[in-house]
């Protein structure tokens, strides 16, 4: 294919369904995730913790590894939908739960965050024993983790391509968008509600290491990340965490074909998460920014039972790696 890093998008929403919030909420309100024959595996880690993996096997020699978004899990509708689509295109799939995101709390004080790539690397090492060809897919936070993994060091040689959807490649501006835009209050509230509950659970197991005083008074990501995410994971403060973990700085180093799809009306994203210059400078980074699509939405009713971004990703992998 001709490598054109900034792409014209084929996504068009139906009339009256183009609003970014509507596109974001429709999949949650309307979709029924497919029932898939998943096989659960617990991967024990060297540090004494574990990761729960869900495999969807069809007998293929190609594997897609799916990384979910903030406060998602391996059974999120967008994960299951993508896995269902990719099996039609000849892939096995592995969807994994970030630490603390499965049905059981992880063992250690630490949990997961936007810049943690070592767990993804360990999963790829595990999968590469079974599959000679691997592609990576990430949604939102999982997309940031995927891009950072690809750019901070050469990926495992079995990884041939990647696609990421609705990715906050600049965490500083995304945190501000979620904290400060009045229209985003419902998303902010829902994220903080589950994150705060996880901190309360952690405090039961680590009472001398976690202070929950005024925890339920937290009203922003800036407060939560400054007090908990950053400190638990070795960052100075929230700004240090966001700055070090943002994948934007790693995009120039990506050396395999990678598709980034961010809708212009994504309510979570601000202008720095539309890296046109980085895509123009890197012939292997393909940026697609449809005017509509919301956050992991892309509902047009034309691709049923698959959604537009699912077939778009499958077609991209077919084009760049066969």
N, C-alpha and C positions, 0 to 999 in steps of 0.2 A: 504494500500500500504506500501511497505518497504520505510522507510524514508532515502533517500540518498541525502544529501544536495547539492552536486555538480553533475550536471547531464550531461550525454552525449546528445548532441543535434541531432535532426533528420533533421534539416534544411540543405538542399543542394541547392545552386543556380544552374540555368541552365548553361551550358557551355557558357563562354564569358560574363556572367552576374554577376560575383562574386565581382567585384570592389565595395568598400564601398561607393564611391561617386555615382556610377551608381545605386546601390541599394537604396541609399537615395533619388535620384532624380526621379527614374522611377515611383513611386506612384504618384508623383506630375504631371509628364508629361503624364502618360497614364491612370490613374484611373478615373473613373466616379463615384463619390459617389452615393450610392443608394438614391432614393427619399423615405423618410420615413414619416409616419403620426405622426409627432411630435406635442406635445401640450406644449405651452409656459406658464410658471408660473413665476411671479415676486415675489421673496421672500424678504420681507422687514426685515431689520436687526435692532438690538437693537441700533446700533450706528447711525442710520439715513440713512445708505446706503442700497443698494439692490443687489441681485444676480438674474440673469435670468437663469431659469432652463428649459431644454427641456426634456419632458417625452415621452417615447415610451412604451405604455401600451398594453399588450396582455391578461391580466387577470391572470397573474401568481402571486404567493405569494412570489416569489424570485425577488430581485432587484439587478441590477448591477449599481454602480455609477461610471461614467467615468470622469476623470480629464485630461484636455488637456495640451499641452506643451506650451513653451514660445511663446507668440504672436499668439497662436492658439485661437480657440473658440469651442463652442459646436457643430458647424456644420463642423468642420474640417473633411476631408475625412477619416482619421484614426479613428476618433470617430464614424462616421456614419457606417463605415465598421464593426467595432467591435460590435456596437449595432445591426446591421442587423444579424450578425452571432449569437450573444447571444440569440436573440429571437427564433432562430431555436432550440436552446438548452433549451428553457423553461424559459427564464428570461425576465422580464420587465427591461427597462433601463432608467437611468436618466443621461443626459449629462449637465454639468453646465458650465457657463461662469465665469471665474475669474473676479474680479472687474476691470472694464475698458476694458474688452475683448469682450463684446457683441456689438450690434449695437449702443448702447448709452453709453456715458462716465459716469462713476460712480460719485456720488455726492460729495464725500469727497476728501481731498487732497491726501490721501493714495490711492494706487491701489493694485497691487498684487506682490508677490515675491516668491522665491523658498522655503522659510521656513514658510510661512503663513499657519497654519493648522486650525485656529479657524473657518474659513469660511467652510471648509470641515466638521468640527465637527458639525456646525449648520445645514448643509444640511443633514447629517446623522440623527441628532435628528428629523428633519422634516420628513424624509423618514421612520424612524422607527415607526412612528405613523400608517403607512399604511402597512408595510412589516415586517414580523417576521424574514426574512432571507435576509441578505445583503452581497454582495461581492463588493470589491473595485478594480478599474482598473485605472492605471495612465500611461501616456505617457510622457517621458522626464521630464521636470520640474514638471508636474503633478504626475509623478512617485516618484520624490523626496519628494513632499508634502505628498503623500500617505504613503511612508515608514516612514517619520518623524512622521506623525500622529500615526502610529501603534506602534512606539517605544518609543515615549516620555511619553506616559501614556496608561493605558489599554484602548483599543477601546470600543466603544459602544457594549453592549452584543449581539446585533443582527448581528454584523459583524463577519462572519465566515471564510473568506478567502480573499486573495488579489493576484493580478498579476500586474506587472509593466514592462514596455517595454522601452528599450533604456534610462536608467536613469543615469544622472550625480550624483552619490551618493557622489562624492567629487567635490564640486563646485570650489575649488581653481584650481585644475588641469584642469577642463573643461574650465574655463574662459581663462586659459593660452593657451589651445589647440585652442580655437576659435580666440584668439587675435594674436597668434604667428605663427600658421601654415599657410603658404602662400596658400595652397590648400583650406583653409577654408574661404578665403576672401569673396567669394560670399555669404556665410551664414551670416558672420559677418555683411556685408553691409546691407543685407535684414533685419536682426533683428534690427540693430541700426536705420535704416530708419523709421520703424514703432514705435519704442520706442521713438525716438526723436519727431516724430509727436504727440505722446501722451503727452509728456512733454509740447510741445507748446500749446496744447489744455488746459492742466491743468493751464498753466500760464495765460490764458485768464480769468479763473475763480478765480485764486489765485495769482494775480499780485504781492502782497507784500510778498509772501512766496516762490516763485520760480523765480530764476534768470536764464534767458535764454541767457545771454551774452556768445558768442562763443559756444553755444549749437551745432550748425551745424558743428563745427570743431572737435567734438568728433569722435575718430576713434577706440575705443576699449571698451570692457566691463569693463575693469578696470577703465577707466575714467567715463563711464556712471554710473556704480554702486557706485563708490566713491562719485560722485557729486550729484546723484539723488536717486537711489534706497535705499542706506544705510541711507542717511540723512533724507529722507522723512519718513522712517519706523523705526527710532529710533536706528540705528546702528552707531557705531563710524566712520567706513569707510568701503570700499569694503571688505577688508580682514576680518574685524569683521563680516560683513554680511555673507560672504561665509562660514566662519568657524562655526558660530552659526547655519546656515541654512542647512548645509550638513547633509544628512540622514545617512551617513556612521557610525557615532558615535552611532546611535540609533538602528542599525541592531541587536546587541546582545539582545535587549529587546523585539523583536517581538515575540508574543506568539500565533499567529494563522498561519496556512499554507499560505506561501507567495512565489510566483514565481517571480524571477527577471531574465529577458532575456536581455542580453547585447551582441551585436555582437562584435567580436574581431576587425573587421575593421570599426567600427563606427567612422566616422571622428571627432565627437564631444568629444569622450571619451579618457582619458589617463589611465594608469595602475591602479591608485588608485580607479577607478570606476569598477574594477573587483574584488569584495571582496571575494576571495576564502577562506581566513582564517575565515572570519566571517560566511560564509556559512557552513564551516566544523565544526564550534563550535556551530552552532544553528541548531538543527534538523528540525526546522519549516521554515527555510529560504532555498529555493530551487534556486540555481544559475545555469543558463544555458547560456553558452557563445559560440554560434556557430561561426565558423571562418568567416562567411560572414553574411550579413544582413543589413549593413549600419545603418543609424539612422531611426528607424521606417520604415524600408524597408521590408526585408524578402519576396522578390518577387521570386516565383519559378514557377508560371503559372500552378501549379498542382492542387491547391485548389479552382480555380475559381468557383463562383464569390468571394469566400472568400480568404483571404491571410493566409499564413502559421501561423503567430503569433496569428491570430484570432481563428483558430481552436485549436491551442496549448493551449491558455488560456481557452477556453471552455472545452477542455478535462481535463485540470488541475482541474478546479472547479468540474467537474463531479467526478473525482477521489478522491478528498479530502473531498467533502461535499455531494456528491450524487446528 
